[in-house]
Structure formats: C-alpha cells, structure tokens
Amino acid sequence: MESGEPPPWPCPWNWDAAAEAELQAIDRGRVSCRVRQAPPPPPTGPTPPAQFGPDNMTDCPGCRSCHLPVVEAGVCIDDNDARKMFNDYDVSVQPLIGLSIIANVKLAGPHRRWSLAALTEMITCKELPNPSNIRMGNWESQLLSKQQLQYAATDAYISWYLYEVLQSLPDYDADAEKEIV
C-alpha cells in the first residue's frame, strides 16, 4: 500500500489480524481517535493494555507530557476532545480535523452535519454497526468490555479510513458542474 492511499476495505467489521496489519501500515503521525473513557486512576504500575496513556506509548517511554504531530480526525470533533486528551493523558493532539467539514468540501450536495454512520454509508456503501447498548454503555469504567473496545477500534479506524478517502478526492466545484451541464 502506498502512502496516502486508503487501505483495502476490511469486511466484516471484526478486529482481526488484517485490521492489525492495516494499523501497522499506517504512517506514523496519522491517528484517528474518539475519546470515550474517563481518565484512568493515578498510575500504580504498568498501564493495562486496554487503556491508552503515556506509559504505553513506545515513541516516548517515560514521557509524561507528549506533543506529537498527530492528526485527530472524527465527526463532530472539537477542542474539547483535544483538551480531554491533554488533561487525561498529557497528550497534545493538534490539528483536529472534522470529517463533516471535509465531506462538505469534497462531496456534491447541500452542506450537512454528517454522522459517522451516514458518512460511512455514503463513502463505502456499507452500514456502520452502531448498537445503542454499546454506544450508550458505561464508558466511565476503568476496564472496557471487549465489545466496547471493538466499537472504539472500529470507530477510530473508520474515522481514519474516511479521512484518507476524503483527502484523496478533489474539492467539489459547483460552478464547474454547472458549466458541464
């Protein structure tokens, strides 16, 4: 896979070796994440693998305040997401990129506030599973369930995938379309 090209579409939505291989192929510096869990308790030892924090970041071992050149892409993403990452994990995430904003620049049609599910269906013609029992579940728990981890990983992966696809599209030009018609 060449840099900048979106990966082949993984189907079904299972976190497996193929998804892990795709993540390993992602260029460092392009990350998609959605903040859903409460801050972890003060460290008392190694961070459990289910939690993200500076203690398990290989790029800066022992670093308590990280400022990485990371792009955070998501739908309805705002400065509160970056503030939460910094306050909870001492990780500065900039720039923030709203997929809804990019979609409105790249796709024909009226501007709208895209949901991740709607944008996924528009771009991939596939339905994004969005079970309310998981989406509305207890994200404040110190350890997330396997289903929550699956949901969060899928959410982050599809946000990154959509970002890559949208970035590869030319900007929509309504005037040029009128000239063709």
Secondary structure, DSSP 4 states (H G I P E B T S, - for coil): --TTSPPPPP-SS--SHHHHHHHHHSPTTEE-----SPPPPPPSSSPPTTS-SGGG-TTSTT-SSEEEEEEEEETT--HHHHHHHHHHH-EEEEEEEEHHHHHHHHSSS------HHHHHHHHHS-PPP--HHHHTS-TTSSS--HHHHHHHHHHHHHHHHHHHHHHHSPPP-HHHHHHH-
